């Protein structure tokens, strides 16, 4: 017999409060359960956030910016200033 979960997420969800909030925001039951369980198993600070932490191009050296521009095959990089490299990388 199937269990009726209409009154709550069930015993397998480790953070029922987060689960309910995610469901209220429109997430599917499966996704809300996965996120709630991941949050309970971690420090919560990074669960559900996209992307990583990367320093601003302003914090990079000119050589680092040049190398990144080379990876992206940005034309004219050899004669660019640091500010021009930053602008070109942001536009790419």
Protein Blocks (a to p, Z undefined) as FASTA:
>chain_A
ZZdfklbgbjklmblmlmmmmmmnopafklmmmmmmmmmmmnolmgoiaciddddfklpc
fklmmmmmmmnopghklmpcfklmmmmmmmZZ
